[in-house]
Amino acid sequence: MNRAKEQRKWLKSMFSEDEPFNSDQMDGKPQPPLSNPVKSLEDVIALPEFGDDIFEKTHILDIINDRVSHRKFKDEAMSLEELSFLLWSTQGVKSIAGDQYATLRTVPSAGARHPYETNLMINKVEGLKKGIYRYLSLTHQLAYVYTPENMDRTMAQAARKQKFAGNCAVAFVWSVVPYRGEWRYNERSHKPMLLDAGHICQNLYLACEAIGCGTCAIAAYDQKLLDNLLQLDGEEEFAVYLAPVGKV
């Protein structure tokens, strides 16, 4: 219990007038990129526009009231239009402010830093082969990364043996690039960055409910195994939150 009490400090604000702080932004250092660069344009896939035909519910009260966590999914593929909608709902870029200074998206973020990247384990999406992908939020595209052996089994293992994490149509995994927030707020950025993850995942829940899909957020996972699966370095970028998605 003593250790738990020590960790409570992360729940408290570190922004105080009595504790002025400095940051790389204040020192005039260049800001980090708004999004991770693409390694190869050959593996970039354009996402389609989505229309009204994908929606099963449109009334916001029904969507909020019906939202629940789902751990069982149909053995059914999602359409690329449905995936496009879910990605736009969670990290879609509406505009870019200034000279590539910040993005305004479909979710809020402290200081408009948006430190998260969206990684996808795709099992069953029409028109896409199985594999690990990354969402390119600035251009609303997908980048294919690779197809690991026993991908679904590894994902379930990484999610502490929760089988539905590997049996889903798509698993969303949000990885954080800490320096995007640290550049502006230094160590005070870490709590706001975790709050940002909640904003993203709640939008996924609501967007899923609108199109007949379901999800369940997972915060208990094997850090090293999940980072390795997604080919993240574990230091400058690492997984923070995941949510398997499927038809219900």
N, C-alpha and C positions, 0 to 999 in steps of 0.2 A: 504493500500500500504506500510506503514512503516513496518508492520509485514512481508510482503513479502520480502522487502529489507533485513531485518534482517536474513531471512532464506537463502539468497543467499550465505552465508558463506559456506554452505554445497557443493556448486558447485566449491569452490576454493581448491587448494592443501594446505595441512597442512604440507607438507614435505619441510622444509627450513633449510639451513645450519645454519641460525641464531637461530633456535629453535631445539637444539638437544633433543632427546627423549629417554626414557628407556622403556623396555617392559619385560614381563615375560620370553620371550625367552632369552633376554640378561641376565636376572637374573638367568638363568639356571633351571627354573621351567619346569616340564614335559609338553610336548605338549598335546593338547586334541586329542582324537581319530580322525582318518581320516573319519570315518562314524559312525553314531549312531548304537549302538548294537541292535541285534535282540532279541526280548522278548521270542519268541517261534519258534523253528525250525519246529514245526508241521505245521505252516502256511506259510512256505516258498515255493515258486513256481519257478522252473527253467524256464528261458526264452529261447526260441528256437533260433537257428541261422537263419538268414534271407538270402534269395537268390536273384538273379537278377530278379526273376519273380514278385516281389512286386513293381518294379519301372515302372512308367509311363513316366518319364522324366529322362534323364541322362546327358544332356548337361548343364553345369553350367550356361551358358549365358541365356538359356531358363528359368532355375529355378529362377535365380535372377530377370530376367525381368518380369516373370509372378507372382512373389510373391505379394499377396494382403492380406488384412484382410478379413476373412469370418465369418459372423454371422449367416448364415443359413446352415444347414447340412442335408444330406439325413438321412432318418430313416433306417440306415443300420449299421450293426456291423463291427468293424475293426477286422482284424485277429490278432492273438497273434504275428505272425511274424512282422506285421506292427508296433505293439506297441513296440516290442523288438528293432526294428530299430530306432524308435523315441527316446526311452530311451537311447540307445547307442549314438545317435547323439548329445544328449543334456548333458549327464553327464557320458558317457562311459569312463571307466578307461583303458588306453592303457598300463600303467606300473606304478609300485610303486618304488619310489626312496629311496635309503638308507634303513635304518632299520625302515620301516613304517614311514618315515619322511614326504613324500609328494607324491601326485599322479599326473601323467601326463594324461590329459583327452582330449576329443574331443573339449573342449572349453578352452580358457585361463582363468587364475585366478591370481590375485595379489599375488605374493609370493608363488604361487602354493598351496594356502591354501584351495581353493574350499570349502567355508563355507556353501554351499547349500545342502539341502536334497530335493528329489523329492517326493511329495505326489500326489496320484492319486485318483480321484473320478471316478470309472469305472461303466459305465451304460451298454455299448454294446460292449463287446469284446468277440470273440468266445472262448469258453472254460473256461471263468472266470465268477464267480457269481458277482452280483452287490455288490459294497462296496467301502470302503476306503482302499487303499493300499499304501505301501511305496516301493520305488525302492532301492534295495541294490546294490549300484554302484560297490563295490569292487568285488562282485561275479556275477554280472549281473543276479540278481534274483528279484522276487517280494515277499513282505511280506504282507499277508492279515491282516488288522487291525480289522475291524468290519463293519457291515452294519447298519447304522443309519436309523431310520424311516424317511420317507419323505426326503430322501437324496437329490434328484434332486431339490426339491422345496427349501430346505434349502440352497443349493449351489447358486441357482438363487437369493435368498434373500440376501445372503452374498455378491453377486456381484452387490448389489444395484439394485435389481429387473431386471437384465438383463437375460431374460428367456433362451437365448441360452447357458448360463453357466450351466444350469441344463439339457438342452435337448441334449447335446453333447454326443458323444460316450465315450469320456474320457476328464476329466478336469485335466490338469497339474497344480499343485500348488507348487511353490518353497518356502520352508521355510529356513530361515537363522539361523545358529548356530553362533552367533557373536564372541564367544570366540576363534573360530578357527583363525579368523583374528586378534582379539585383542591380542592374545598370542604373535604375532610377531610384530604388529604395534600399539598397544594400541588404543587410540581414533582416530588415523590417519587412521585406517582400515575401517572406516564406508563408506566413499565415494567410495573407491575401491570395497568394497563388493557390493554396489549398481550397479556399472559398470559391475560387474560379472554377475548380473542378466540379463542385456541386451545381453551379449554374449550368454548366455544359450537360451534365448527366440528367438533370431534371428536364431540360429541353428534349433530350432523347426520349425520356419516358413519355412526355406529352405527344411528341411527334409520332412515336410508335402507336400510341393509343388511337391516333387519328386515322391510321392506315391499316388497322387490323393486325398489327404486330405487337410483340411484347418484349420486355427486357427485365433484367434484374441486376442492379449494381453490385459489384464485388470489390471489396477493399482488402480482403484477406487473400494474399497470393505470395508465391515464392519470388522474391525480387530478382534474384540472379537468374533463375530459370526463365522468367518472363522477359527480362531484358535481353537475354541471349537469343530467345526465339525471335524477337523483333529486331535483332542486330543493333541494339543500343549500347553505348559504351558504359552506361551505369554511373557515370560521374557528371558529364556535361549534359546528358539527357538520360532520363530513366522513367519507367512506367510508374504511374501514380494511382490509376483507377481503371477498371474495366467493366464492360457491360455486354453480355451476349444478347443477341437479338434474333428473333425468329417469328414466323407466322403463328398466330394463335387462333 
